[in-house]
Amino acid sequence: MLIAVGPPAYLEAADPTSPNDEKTSPFEVVQIWACEMKDDTTEAQVEAIAADWLKAIRQMPGGEAVKMRVFFPAVASGAGNVDFYFVMNAPSFVDWGKIWDAYSEDSAAAKSDDLNQGKVICPDSQLWEAHAIEAK
């Protein structure tokens, strides 16, 4: 999977979870990539690529509790060249930052990316805070 990654731009102060504080973060961190399928790539191949990348991410510092999902549009208008969304959930900005701090050319995730070149391209991503809402 070709994923554009910049240097981590997280602020630990923005996350109530810190190495000295065992509180649970009140939100998940969600990174969403807008992706295209190349050539004759199938949805099953995209899911296999995501599973391989998840396995690699879970081997990295901060990646133990990461969740992955692939969103394929059932109905969409104005989606441009987006065939699917690759979605990574991390428990906190601290965990997310550890993953990207450890991401290098020889990391498990980068090697997974290299194996999948030519099948998908995911040049754009957004980083979100996901706040759970409960109705009482």
N, C-alpha and C positions, 0 to 999 in steps of 0.2 A: 504494500500500500504506500503510495507516495503521499506523505503528509508534511505540510509546511509547518515548521516549528520555529518560533523565535525564542530568544532567551526567556526564562521564566520571569514574569513581571508580576509576581504576587507579593503581597505585603502581609507578613505574619500578623501584624497588628490588626488587620482586617478580619482575621480568623480567631475566634475565641479559643481554639485548640492550639496549644503550644507545647513544646517538649516538657515544660515544667507544670503544665496544667492538664489534668486528665478529663476535663469536661468534654462532653460530646458536642460537636459542631451543630448549630441549629439548622444548617442547610447542607445540601450536597453541592459539589462543584461539578458542573456538566460542561464538557467540551463537545461541540457539535461541528463536524466537518461536512461541507457540501461536496458531494462526490459525483464523478462520472464513471460509467462503465465503458471500457474500451473494447474494440473488436467485437467478438462474439461472447463476451463475458456473461455468464448467467447469474441469476439471483443466488442459486446454490453455491456458486463459486465465491460470490461476495460474502456470503455467510461463512464459508470455510476460511476465507482471508481474515475476516473479523475474529473468528475463533482462534486462529493461529496467532494473531496479534495480541489478543487477550491473554493467551497462555504466556507469551513473551513479556507483556506488561506486568503480569503477576509475579514474575521472577525478579522484578526490579524493586529497589527501595520505594516504599510508599504504594506499591501496586497490589498488595495482597488482597485488598477488599474492592478493587475496581470492578465495575460492571460494564458490559458493552451491549449495545443494541444496534440494530440496523433498521432504519425506517425507509420503507419503499412506499412511494405515494400511490394511493388507490385512486384518487381523483386530485388533479392539481391544475392550476392555471397560472401562468406567469412564472413557472419554475426555472425558466432558462435552460441551461445545460446541466441541471441537477437531476441525476437519476436516482439517487438515494442519499440518506444522511447516515453517517457513522457517528454514534453517540457514546461517549465515555463518561461514566459517573465515578467520581472519587469522593470519599467521605469528607474531605476538607481541603482547603488550599495548601495546608502543610503537606498532605499526601500528594496532591497534584504537583506541587513544587519539587518534592523529592524525586518523583518520576522523571520530570523534565530536566532536573539537574543531573540525573544519572544517564540521560539519553545521550549517547555518543555513537560514532560510526561503528564501534564494536559491541554495542549493547544488543541484548536479545531482541528488543523491539526494532532496532535499525536493521538487523539481519532479516527479520520477518518482512520488513518493508522491501528489502532488496529482492527477496524471493517472489514478491508479487508485482514487481514493476511490469507495466504493460497491460495489466488487467483492469486496474482502477486508478484514478487520479483524484486526489482530495486536496486541492490547493488552498481552499479557504476554510477557516474555522472561526468559531465564536466561543467565548468562555462565559458561562452563566452561573449564577447562584440559584439553586432550586430550593425554594422555601415550601415546606409542607403546610397545607392549610387543613385545619380540622374544624368541622361544624359540631357544635354541641347542642 
